[in-house]
Each structure stands twice: as C-alpha cells, then as structure tokens.
Amino acid sequence: MSNTKNKILNNLPLLTVILFALILTVTIIYINNSTSNILGHSYRDAYLYLIQSLKMSGVNITGYDYVDHLSPFIPFLTAILFKLGFVSETSLFITTGIFYFLGIIGMYYLLKLRFDDKISVYGAILYGSLSINLLWAGNGTLDIPSIGISIWALYFFILGMEKNQKWFYIAFPLAVLSFFAKYTGALVVAVMILYFLSKRDIFGNIKKYIKNLIIGIIAGIVITIPFFAYCFINNIPFGFLSQAQEISGRTSTSALAIANHLENQLFYYFEYIPRFIYDPNEILGYLVLILVIIGLIYGLYKFITYSKNQYKKENKISLSFLEKIKLPKAVYYVVMVLTMLLIALSFLTASKFSFIISEAIFFGSIFIFSIAFNSIFKDSMNEKLISKNDEELNSENNEKYKFFNYDLAMIGWFLGYMIFFSAHLTKADRYFTALAPAFVFFASLGLSTIIKKIAKTKKFNLKDLNKKYQINNIIIVVCIVILLISTVGYLTINKHDPLVDDEKNMSVWIEENIANYQNINISSDRAPIYTWYLQTGISYSPNGDINEINAFLDENKIDYHISTPINGTLNNYIPLKTIGDVTIYKHI
C-alpha cells in the first residue's frame, strides 16, 4: 500500500498534467462538436481537410483535385475513421484533438529537461491554457497537431543527444510526421540541427553520433512510404511536396502586394502577444509577458556577467572544435556582437526577399554565435544536461552553464518561426500556435528565476520565510490556479456562429428540394462547406465584386448559386430560398 502511495506521489506532477490535458481536450472536442463553433465566417480550411479525408477514404469528388496538395497526415488518419463508418466532422475534431492532448504532455516532458517538476507542470498548463491554443485545438485545423508532434520530436532528439542515442529512431520519424501534418513542421529539423551543431566538439560528435543518426534518418524515410504509396496507387501527383517547395521559395513582396501598396506588419506577432495568451482579458497576458521579460533579462544579465568574468582571463583561446587554432579573445567577442546584429537583421529583412534567405541568415548567425560562445566559455560549460533537481549553477564561485544548447534551441524555435510567419504579408493569429512552445519556455524561465531568487535572497528574511512558509510553492500554485480559472472562463464563452446553422439548413433544403443536385452546376462563395455537406462538387465562385461574380456565373453556366449577402444584383438569377444569411439563387 505504501509503495503504491509513494509511486502516486512521485508521479503526481505527471498525473496532474495528464488529468488536465485529458479533461481539457475532451471538453474542447465536446464543445466544438456540440456547438460547431469552429465553423462559420472565419473557418474554411477544416472543410478542405474533410474533403481530403473523404477522397482518401475512397469517395471521389470532382473539382477538388487541389486538396491533394494539402498536408496529408491528419486527413490520412481521419480517412481511417471514415472507412470505419464514422463520416462526420467529429472524426476530424477527435483526430486533431488527440494531438493537443499529446502536445501538452510533450510540453511537460520537454520542460522537465530544463526545469524541476513544479515549473514543468506550470509550463504545461500554461501551454494548454493559451487562448490562441484553446481556440484552434480540436477544431479540424492542422497547426496544433503539427506543433504537438514537433514538441515530441525535439524532446526525443535531445534525449538521443544526452541520454541514449536510440531515441533518434523515434525523433526523426516524428519530425517527418510533423512535416506531413503541416509543412511548417519542417522547421523543427532546423532546431534539431542547431542543437547538434551548437555542441562544442562538432567533429567529435559527428563521429560519436553518426551511426544512430543515420539509422534515425532512415527510420524517418520509412515513415514516408505509406504517403508515397497512396499517391502512387491512386495516381496522385506529389502535390504536397511541390506546394511546400512553392511556399519556401515564395517572396512576400508579390506583384499583387506591390500593386495594392500593401506593407508588411513585421511586428504583428510581437504586438498581439497579450491577446494570444488570454483574449478576453489581456491583463493576464501582460502578467505572463512580465515573466517572459524577467526570464530574458535574467538570461542577458548572466550572459553579460559570464562575458565580463571570462574576458579577464587568457588573451588567446582555442576555437571550440579545433584546439590547434588559437585566436585573440577579442575576435570571439566581436563575432558574438556581429552575429547578434545579423540575427536582428534576419528578422528585419523578413518579407524583403524569400524567407529562405532570412532563415539561412538567422540559423547561420546563431550557429556561428554558438561557436564563439563555446570557445569563450568552454571552461564554464557542462556538455550534459544534469538532473532536473540540481541548481543551474554549481556555486557562485564556480559557475557552470548546463543549458546553453537547450536555451539556444528554444531561441531558434521562437525566432525561426517568427521570421517565417512575419515574412508573409497575410497574418493569422493561429500561426502563433507554432511559437507557443518556445514562448512557454521563456515564461517558465522567468518564473523559475523568481523562485530561485526568493530561495537565495537573505534580504527581508525571504530565505527564512520561504523555508518556513514555502513561498515558492505558493507562488507556483497561485499561478497555476489563475491559469485554470482563465481556461474555464475562456471555454464558457459562447463562440457559436449562426452562419453554421444557416449553411447546414440550406444543405438539407437542397437535398430535399432540388432533384438530382449531384449532377447540376452549383456554385458558392463558400463552396467547400457545401461540398462537404452535400458530398458533391460545388464550384468555388468569387466573393465581393458583383461584376466578377456575374462573369463567373455566366462563363461557367451555373444553374444554382449559394451565397452569403452580396452587394448588387445577379444577372439572370432569382432568389429561390433564404435561410438567415444564406440565399440560393436559380438561373432563369
């Protein structure tokens, strides 16, 4: 009995996170399914994935070949449920929701590599509680699943580097699945490479890890076989690869953007961080942001302190991975300053040319920075992550920085995705979900810094008061309770869009009142919605300019047109039925 009790107590942090993630995920899926609040004016992508899942399950829908170019992994899994007879939006909600559950658990484990159990629990709950994640979790879109897989990919890669190389066999397949879940998931590979290259002995590490790295990469390649086999058997071009290549080479300063004098809101995602944390009340967002700032200031302070102390030592030092090459210490400091300027430049030049160039400048600069840093501080570095319960510093007089590679990877994650999404003129709040894990790391670092300072500060008897009243634990518990309350508050907000009911009811009306609707020309400005409900090809029509709409209807000889409110009159069409904001027009 006592052994069971001890096991429960020892695993209480993990059990807490699992329970939180399970309750939260089930609740979100239930809300999305029962109220369909993921649909409506703002969401159309989910319908495309539903159509893609239908095609993968064997239902042929004409006019939607372009869905073959979409990321295949989530529709692939959803199609399995469709083949089992569960053909509904719920199947997609459950599939995407499961990855939110896994992402929260993965966040806890990833943070445990850096922090103690309590801070890791806080970070996992913060990740699950971000309103931007709550809004996009379990709603059929691909951002949350891709990032959830990326979290686990990085976690197992770090384990492979620090604990057992066989974890590479899991890390690389997960990285591939992250890419297939959404193409932006490929950036996690860049973060993994950064972690590897930021180790001091690069050549030694290549020799040490090469065998298991190759096996891991081969395992990742094997994972691609089902997707390529599906495309080959069904004579489908590898559209998702060409789309990824197109996106990677695309410049945001397109001819259309220049013609319309559009300017990139470069700092959009920085500006709206408080809203991404908690939309209904940004005060909570600012409080979390303060923790992030504290973490960043602390990191900068320690960097400056290390630099000043190290500069007083020997004049010439060896290059981190080439001991025979010695350079004046000033050279390394100049290199660090220049690379930091280049990192800033890589962000500021986003959208000026292909983001690939900006990303190359960024990751190249941060890699060179790591070489200079490792060379200067080689006597102050520990090559292995230590026990999570140890202090970050061995002592005040003998400082050992054990988390350089980890911290650099988190910086790489945050800024890598920030550059990618900031480079595009089109901004979407949901893209911040890709930055969320790294953001949560910085918030956890800030809280951890405060906790450690309280534990060490003798002024105002803080150290003694902490021992007596466990102030540290109280602070963490209060932060977690606030997050839980905010989560409950956010989930109770009614986000239902009446347009959902209008579109469903219109689909039912068409089935009941238009004979042979599967074999006549129907179009809509929200065609994927009706294609899913009616499970027949509905043509995508323009939306907005009445002249463009009329030209489209006339050119394509459309029999019926379904539309949300439009400005103007449709030529040769009469309104046949109106349900709320949806009207179907018949050609006369």
Disulfide bonds with the S-S distance in Angstrom:
none
